[in-house]
Amino acid sequence: MAQEHRNLFSGGRRRFTPWLLLAPGLGIYLLISVGPSLATAIYSFTDATGIRGLPISWVGLDNYDEFLLQGARSRDNIDALQRTLLFMAVVTVVQFGIGLVMALLVNQNLRGRMFFRTLFFVPVILGAVVQGLMWKLFLRPGGGPMDTLIGWFGLESQFLTGPSAFYWVIVVQIWANAGFTMVIFLAGLQSIPSELNEAAAVDGASGWQLFRNVTWPQLTPAVNTNFLLNIIGSLQAWILFLVLVGYRNGTQVLGYVVFAEGFGQTGNNTFRQGFAAAASIVLFLLVLVLGMTANFVVARRERKYLG
């Protein structure tokens, strides 16, 4: 019976059955994922504008050369690249830490924990546009709640118009997504056998020793998942910059550069989808390299703690 089960698709036309079953899903994946990705790579070597009727010419590596090497615009792009890395580093570290602390708090057997679980997770379900509009109204100069508050001290609101705008987007990004990080940590905490904590407590372990030697190693899958998701999510974030700040030198990140160049948001009202495609390939390579590096780090950590 076992042998017959293993050879179910091994004879005659049956060997094509798995491929027929995979074909619909594989076709949809190729159509909506691989196809556009390949088209983007091809477009990055052209001067395409996305405007119907205009001719498209092959320009080779000119878009990449302009993006990385030519003049003041390239310096702005390199600054945006560095700002993207800074955004990723701050968001990943702070969101990871806040999410872990929130998970530890709401995992306690305390009154109201279900309310706080819901409260912490609500921002996640709002969507980036709603999140951005809420904070834009809250920080709005000339009548916003924060402007009114600091006005009592004789100060003027420049949260989204001054040099601090970039860091306020970081704050909103963390506020918007810390609840998701919390949920993953909470699932990890609830999967830890209670016998381990009880045995460590009987042996006289303190709260910190219990966390360091029992909870933290057992949280390895949740730690690794959050680490990867925070890195990749923060590298691709740009909608909050669009809603809160708009396209302005000194604040934009690479993901927003892609959108702004492709849809005429850079101030010169020109649609440069070929150039935007080249910028998106640079962003893809950045995500790929950092994602693979992070995956290597978490794989080593998983082997260390879980074998």
C-alpha positions as CSV (number, residue, x, y, z in Angstrom):
1,M,0.0,0.0,0.0
2,A,2.8,2.4,0.9
3,Q,4.6,1.6,-2.4
4,E,1.4,2.2,-4.3
5,H,0.9,5.5,-2.6
6,R,4.4,6.7,-3.5
7,N,4.0,5.8,-7.1
8,L,0.5,7.3,-7.6
9,F,1.7,9.7,-10.3
10,S,4.6,7.7,-11.7
11,G,3.1,5.9,-14.6
12,G,1.8,7.0,-18.0
13,R,-0.2,10.2,-18.2
14,R,-0.5,10.3,-14.4
15,R,3.0,11.8,-14.2
16,F,1.6,15.1,-15.7
17,T,-1.2,15.3,-13.1
18,P,0.9,17.3,-10.5
19,W,1.8,19.8,-13.2
20,L,-1.8,20.2,-14.2
21,L,-2.8,20.9,-10.6
22,L,0.0,23.4,-10.2
23,A,-0.6,25.2,-13.5
24,P,-3.5,27.6,-12.5
25,G,-1.7,28.9,-9.4
26,L,1.7,29.0,-11.2
27,G,0.1,30.8,-14.1
28,I,-1.4,33.5,-11.9
29,Y,1.9,33.9,-10.0
30,L,3.8,34.4,-13.3
31,L,1.1,36.8,-14.5
32,I,0.9,39.1,-11.5
33,S,4.3,38.8,-10.0
34,V,7.1,37.6,-12.2
35,G,5.7,39.3,-15.3
36,P,5.6,42.9,-13.9
37,S,9.0,42.3,-12.3
38,L,10.6,41.4,-15.6
39,A,8.8,44.3,-17.3
40,T,10.2,46.7,-14.7
41,A,13.7,45.3,-15.3
42,I,13.3,45.9,-19.1
43,Y,11.8,49.3,-18.6
44,S,14.8,50.4,-16.6
45,F,16.9,50.4,-19.8
46,T,14.5,52.7,-21.6
47,D,13.3,56.3,-21.5
48,A,9.6,55.2,-21.1
49,T,7.3,57.9,-19.7
50,G,4.1,55.8,-19.3
51,I,2.2,58.3,-21.5
52,R,0.4,56.6,-24.3
53,G,1.6,57.5,-27.8
54,L,5.0,58.7,-26.9
55,P,7.9,56.7,-28.4
56,I,10.1,54.5,-26.2
57,S,13.8,54.4,-26.8
58,W,16.5,52.0,-25.5
59,V,19.0,54.0,-23.4
60,G,21.0,51.1,-21.8
61,L,22.5,51.9,-18.5
62,D,21.9,55.7,-18.8
63,N,19.1,55.7,-16.1
64,Y,21.4,53.9,-13.6
65,D,24.3,56.2,-14.5
66,E,22.1,59.3,-13.9
67,F,20.6,57.8,-10.7
68,L,23.9,57.0,-9.1
69,L,26.7,59.1,-10.7
70,Q,25.5,62.2,-12.4
71,G,25.4,65.7,-10.8
72,A,23.2,67.0,-8.0
73,R,20.3,64.7,-8.6
74,S,22.6,61.7,-8.0
75,R,23.7,63.2,-4.7
76,D,20.1,63.6,-3.7
77,N,19.4,60.0,-4.7
78,I,22.4,58.8,-2.7
79,D,21.2,60.8,0.3
80,A,17.8,59.2,-0.1
81,L,19.5,55.8,-0.1
82,Q,21.4,56.6,3.1
83,R,18.2,58.0,4.6
84,T,16.4,54.7,3.7
85,L,19.1,52.8,5.6
86,L,18.8,55.1,8.6
87,F,15.0,54.8,8.5
88,M,15.3,51.0,8.4
89,A,17.8,50.8,11.3
90,V,15.8,53.1,13.6
91,V,12.4,51.6,12.8
92,T,13.7,48.0,13.1
93,V,15.4,48.4,16.4
94,V,12.7,50.6,18.1
95,Q,9.7,48.8,16.7
96,F,11.2,45.4,17.7
97,G,11.8,46.6,21.2
98,I,8.4,48.2,21.7
99,G,6.6,45.3,20.2
100,L,8.5,42.9,22.6
101,V,7.7,45.0,25.7
102,M,4.0,45.3,24.7
103,A,3.8,41.5,24.2
104,L,5.3,40.8,27.6
105,L,2.9,43.2,29.2
106,V,-0.3,42.0,27.6
107,N,0.8,38.3,28.1
108,Q,0.5,38.9,31.9
109,N,-2.6,37.6,33.7
110,L,-3.8,41.2,34.5
111,R,-7.2,42.8,34.3
112,G,-7.9,44.6,31.0
113,R,-5.2,42.8,29.0
114,M,-7.7,42.1,26.2
115,F,-8.5,45.7,25.9
116,F,-4.9,46.7,25.7
117,R,-4.2,44.0,23.1
118,T,-6.9,45.5,21.0
119,L,-5.8,49.0,21.6
120,F,-2.2,48.3,20.6
121,F,-3.2,46.5,17.4
122,V,-5.9,48.9,16.2
123,P,-3.3,51.2,14.3
124,V,-2.3,48.2,12.2
125,I,-5.7,47.8,10.6
126,L,-6.2,51.4,9.7
127,G,-4.0,51.4,6.6
128,A,-1.1,53.8,5.8
129,V,-3.2,56.6,4.3
130,V,-5.6,56.8,7.3
131,Q,-2.6,56.6,9.7
132,G,-0.9,59.4,7.8
133,L,-3.9,61.6,7.7
134,M,-4.6,61.2,11.4
135,W,-1.1,62.2,12.3
136,K,-1.1,65.0,9.8
137,L,-4.2,66.5,11.4
138,F,-2.7,66.0,14.8
139,L,0.6,67.7,13.9
140,R,-1.0,70.4,11.6
141,P,0.4,73.9,12.2
142,G,-2.2,76.6,12.8
143,G,-4.8,74.7,14.8
144,G,-3.7,71.1,15.3
145,P,-3.8,69.6,18.8
146,M,0.0,69.5,19.0
147,D,0.3,73.0,17.7
148,T,-2.1,74.2,20.3
149,L,-0.3,72.4,23.1
150,I,3.2,73.8,22.3
151,G,1.6,77.3,21.6
152,W,0.9,77.5,25.4
153,F,4.7,77.7,25.8
154,G,5.1,80.3,23.0
155,L,6.5,77.8,20.4
156,E,5.4,77.3,16.8
157,S,4.7,74.0,15.2
158,Q,7.1,72.9,12.5
159,F,6.9,69.2,12.9
160,L,6.1,68.3,9.3
161,T,7.7,71.3,7.6
162,G,11.1,71.6,9.4
163,P,14.1,69.3,9.6
164,S,12.3,67.1,12.1
165,A,9.7,65.9,9.6
166,F,11.8,62.8,8.7
167,Y,11.9,61.7,12.3
168,W,8.1,62.2,12.8
169,V,7.5,59.8,9.9
170,I,9.7,57.3,11.8
171,V,7.5,57.9,14.9
172,V,4.3,57.3,12.9
173,Q,5.8,54.2,11.1
174,I,6.6,52.6,14.5
175,W,3.2,53.6,16.0
176,A,1.4,52.1,13.0
177,N,3.2,48.7,13.0
178,A,4.3,48.0,16.5
179,G,1.0,46.2,17.1
180,F,1.8,43.6,14.4
181,T,5.2,43.0,15.9
182,M,3.5,42.6,19.3
183,V,1.1,40.0,18.0
184,I,3.9,37.8,16.6
185,F,5.8,38.0,19.9
186,L,2.6,37.3,21.8
187,A,2.0,34.1,19.7
188,G,5.6,33.1,20.5
189,L,5.1,33.7,24.2
190,Q,2.0,31.7,24.4
191,S,3.7,28.7,22.6
192,I,6.3,28.4,25.4
193,P,5.4,25.5,27.7
194,S,4.5,26.8,31.1
195,E,6.4,23.9,32.7
196,L,9.7,25.5,31.6
197,N,8.9,28.7,33.5
198,E,7.6,26.9,36.5
199,A,10.7,24.7,36.7
200,A,13.0,27.7,36.4
201,A,11.0,29.5,39.1
202,V,11.3,26.5,41.4
203,D,15.1,26.6,40.9
204,G,15.2,30.2,42.1
205,A,15.6,32.0,38.8
206,S,14.9,35.7,39.0
207,G,12.6,37.5,36.5
208,W,15.6,38.6,34.3
209,Q,17.2,35.1,34.5
210,L,13.8,33.6,33.5
211,F,13.6,35.9,30.5
212,R,17.2,35.5,29.4
213,N,17.6,31.7,29.8
214,V,14.0,30.5,29.1
215,T,11.8,33.0,27.4
216,W,14.3,34.6,25.0
217,P,15.7,31.3,23.5
218,Q,12.2,29.9,23.1
219,L,11.1,33.1,21.3
220,T,13.6,32.4,18.5
221,P,11.1,31.8,15.7
222,A,9.1,35.0,16.6
223,V,12.3,37.0,17.0
224,N,13.6,35.9,13.6
225,T,10.2,36.5,11.9
226,N,9.9,40.0,13.4
227,F,13.5,40.9,12.5
228,L,13.1,40.0,8.9
229,L,9.6,41.6,8.5
230,N,10.7,44.8,10.2
231,I,13.8,45.2,7.9
232,I,11.9,44.4,4.7
233,G,8.8,46.5,5.6
234,S,10.8,49.6,6.6
235,L,12.9,49.4,3.4
236,Q,9.8,49.4,1.3
237,A,7.9,52.1,3.3
238,W,7.0,55.3,1.4
239,I,3.2,56.0,1.6
240,L,3.6,57.8,5.0
241,F,6.1,60.1,3.4
242,L,3.7,60.9,0.6
243,V,0.8,61.6,3.0
244,L,2.7,63.4,5.8
245,V,5.5,65.3,4.1
246,G,5.3,65.2,0.3
247,Y,8.3,65.1,-2.0
248,R,11.0,67.3,-0.4
249,N,14.7,67.0,-0.4
250,G,16.0,66.0,3.0
251,T,13.0,63.8,3.8
252,Q,12.3,61.4,1.0
253,V,13.4,57.7,1.0
254,L,14.1,55.5,-1.9
255,G,10.7,54.0,-2.2
256,Y,9.2,57.5,-2.5
257,V,11.7,58.5,-5.1
258,V,10.5,55.6,-7.3
259,F,6.9,56.8,-7.0
260,A,7.7,60.5,-7.5
261,E,9.9,59.9,-10.6
262,G,7.4,57.6,-12.2
263,F,4.3,59.8,-11.6
264,G,5.6,63.4,-12.0
265,Q,5.8,64.3,-8.3
266,T,9.3,65.7,-8.2
267,G,8.3,69.3,-9.0
268,N,9.0,69.3,-12.8
269,N,5.8,67.4,-13.6
270,T,7.6,64.9,-15.9
271,F,6.7,61.3,-16.0
272,R,9.9,59.2,-16.1
273,Q,8.8,55.6,-15.6
274,G,12.0,54.2,-17.2
275,F,14.1,56.1,-14.6
276,A,11.7,55.1,-11.8
277,A,12.1,51.5,-12.9
278,A,15.9,51.8,-12.6
279,A,15.4,53.3,-9.1
280,S,13.1,50.4,-8.2
281,I,15.7,47.9,-9.3
282,V,18.2,49.6,-7.0
283,L,15.7,49.3,-4.2
284,F,15.1,45.7,-5.0
285,L,18.8,44.9,-4.9
286,L,19.1,46.7,-1.6
287,V,16.2,44.7,-0.1
288,L,17.6,41.5,-1.6
289,V,21.1,42.0,-0.1
290,L,19.9,43.1,3.3
291,G,17.2,40.5,3.4
292,M,19.6,37.7,2.6
293,T,22.1,39.0,5.1
294,A,19.4,39.2,7.8
295,N,18.2,35.7,6.9
296,F,21.7,34.3,7.3
297,V,22.0,36.0,10.7
298,V,18.6,34.6,11.9
299,A,19.4,31.1,10.5
300,R,22.6,31.0,12.6
301,R,20.7,32.2,15.6
302,E,18.0,29.5,15.1
303,R,20.7,26.8,14.8
304,K,22.3,28.1,18.0
305,Y,19.1,28.0,20.2
306,L,17.0,25.3,18.5
307,G,19.6,23.1,16.9
